[in-house]
Amino acid sequence: MNWDTIKGNWKEFRGNVRQQWGKLTDDDMEVIAGKRDELVGKIQQRYGVAKEEAERQIDQFRNAL
């Protein structure tokens, strides 16, 4: 699944994202609003991982959908 599909259907995928990254808040989800770069930043901030690691996690998540 490509990221454009996730972005276009963000409200449907929010639950999946929250399940994967439970430390993300509702406010985080509003800021992210389907934007991949915002999700990368929030994962880095909440989990203390490098950008490359956050991007790897997102790619794995996207591929699993």
N, C-alpha and C positions, 0 to 999 in steps of 0.2 A: 504494500500500500504506500502511495506516495504522500508526502507531507501536505500537498495542496488539498487532498481529500480530507485529511485530519483537520486542517485549518477551516475548510468549508463546513465541516460538521462538528465543530469544536464542542458544542453543547452536548453532543452524544458521546464524545470521547473524553470529556472531563472526568467522568467516573473512572475510566481506565487509567488515566494519568494519575489521579489521586490514589488509586489502588497501588500503582507502581511506585509512586513517590509520596508516601504518606505525610511527610513533613511539610509539603506544600499546603498553604492555607487557601481559604476561599478568596482572599484578597489577591494572593499570588495568581490564582486561576483567572481572575478578572484582568490582571495586568498582562498575563501571558496571551490570553485571547486567541490561541491558535498559532502564535508566532514562535517559530522554532528557536530563534535567537534569544527570545525572552525566557523560554523554557530552559535553555542551556544555562543562562545566567542565574536563574532561580535555583536550579539543581546545584550549581557551583556554590551559591550562597548558603543554601540550607544544609548541604551535605559535605561541604568543604573539599570538593574534588576539583581536579584540573579541568579546563575546558575540553580537552581531548577525551577525558573519561566521561564527562557529561554527554558529549556528542556520541560516544560509543554506546552509552546506555540508551540514548534516544533512538539510535539506529537499531539496536536490538529490539526495543519496544515496538518500533514501527514495523520491523520485519515479522514480529510475532502476531501482529494484528491480522 
